[in-house]
Amino acid sequence: DVKVTQSSRYLVKRTGEKVFLECVQDMDHENMFWYRQDPGLGLRLIYFSYDVKMKEKGDIPEGYSVSREKKERFSLILESASTNQTSMYLCASSLAGSASGANVLTFGAGSRLTVL
Amino acid sequence: GQNIDQPTEMTATEGAIVQINCTYQTSGFNGLFWYQQHAGEAPTFLSYNVLDGLEEKGRFSSFLSRSKGYSYLLLKELQMKDSASYLCAVRDSNYQLIWGAGTKLIIKP
């Protein structure tokens, strides 16, 4: 069964701490994405990557960075966590190829981060 | 700005039919997606529409009207396991996904 695995389901951190959220996919997908999901809002794209070592800013990159050293792994980093980064973080992956096709996203189960 | 609207919450009865609407205003259109998300779980893909009309997939169907900026997801023969949030997303002219806030569907016996 194809999978996107997020290493931590629940994390509690203090303001100012550095936070790493790890995401691994076993589908040999080229594209990987980090979203945050907040009540009453649609998914918001933080960063994405279409290839190893490559990254692009999404709609809300401020306060975040990412790393993609290997094709299967995409990490989200909060350099100095703040309370407004308390949220559910979803990682997703998809195949490369024609953007005019369905190009379905496969999501991980999410990492719920609380910053105190 | 870009906007996707869907009802926040709907309630339906087991065995019945429910229609979840999604209206959109985006910069261009390159397809519309529906995902299902059970509480505490990953969103999973349900359907994709890029041309006008109805796409049927078992108990679930999705309809698109590009001229009206409108889609709906139709769920038939509702089961308790259909209780979930349903997310509508549109791919814009830059091939970026714009997401609605989701519709929480509650199924009652």
Interface residues (C-beta under 8 A of the other chain):
Chain A: V4 G40 L41 G42 L43 R44 L45 L90 A99 S100 A102 V104 L105 T106 F107 G108 A109 G110
Chain B: I4 T8 N30 G31 F33 Y35 G40 E41 A42 P43 T44 F45 Y48 V50 L87 A89 R91 Y95 Q96 L97 I98 W99 G100 A101 G102
